[in-house]
Amino acid sequence: MGEIRQFPTTKVEEQQLEEMTKELEAMYKALESAHGLINELELQCAELEAGYDAKFAKHVEVVGVENVSVHLLNYCTQAEDHIYGQKN
């Protein structure tokens, strides 16, 4: 004989919704945790960038912008200002 399939009932649909609710709750909890982590990383990054910019500016004063290694410009948030003469 063939496979007997249960005809969807209100009870079955409700059970499926309950299962989906649990999955959604887990996903939202994970998203909340990820957002918290991203926020913390952004704050740490901003702090490190500020220190990098200050140190970079001092380095430019000593060696001159034309003598700065190009890869050091990648993370300087004020690189264009230094390059185009808007900063010393």
C-alpha positions in Angstrom: 0.0 0.0 0.0 0.9 3.6 -0.5 2.0 6.1 2.1 -0.7 7.6 4.2 -0.3 11.3 4.6 -2.0 13.3 7.3 -4.4 15.9 6.0 -3.4 19.3 7.5 -5.5 20.3 10.4 -5.6 23.3 12.6 -3.6 21.3 15.2 -0.9 20.5 12.7 -0.7 24.0 11.5 -0.5 25.4 15.0 2.3 22.9 15.8 4.2 24.1 12.8 3.8 27.7 13.8 5.1 26.9 17.3 8.2 25.2 15.8 8.8 28.2 13.5 8.3 30.6 16.5 11.1 28.8 18.3 13.4 29.0 15.3 12.7 32.7 14.9 13.3 33.4 18.6 16.7 31.7 18.3 17.6 33.6 15.2 16.6 37.0 16.7 18.6 36.2 19.8 21.6 35.4 17.6 21.1 38.6 15.6 20.9 40.6 18.8 24.1 39.1 20.0 25.8 39.7 16.7 24.7 43.4 16.7 26.2 43.8 20.2 29.5 42.4 19.0 29.6 44.5 15.9 28.9 47.6 17.9 31.7 46.8 20.4 34.1 46.2 17.5 33.1 49.5 15.8 33.9 51.3 19.1 37.2 49.6 19.4 38.0 50.3 15.8 37.2 54.0 16.2 39.4 54.3 19.2 42.3 52.6 17.4 41.8 54.8 14.3 42.0 57.9 16.4 45.3 56.8 17.8 46.5 55.8 14.3 45.6 59.2 12.9 47.5 61.0 15.7 50.6 58.8 15.2 50.4 59.1 11.4 50.2 62.9 11.7 53.4 63.0 13.8 55.1 60.6 11.4 54.2 62.9 8.5 55.6 65.9 10.3 58.9 64.1 10.7 59.4 62.4 7.3 57.1 64.5 5.1 54.0 63.2 3.3 56.0 62.4 0.1 58.1 60.0 2.1 55.3 58.0 3.7 54.9 54.4 2.6 51.7 54.1 0.6 50.3 51.2 2.6 50.4 53.4 5.7 47.7 55.6 4.1 45.2 52.7 3.9 43.9 53.2 7.5 44.5 56.9 8.0 41.1 58.5 8.0 42.7 61.8 7.1 45.0 60.6 4.4 43.5 62.8 1.7 44.0 65.9 3.8 47.7 65.0 4.2 48.2 64.1 0.5 46.4 67.2 -0.9 48.0 69.7 1.5 45.0 70.4 3.7 47.0 69.3 6.7 50.6 69.7 7.5 
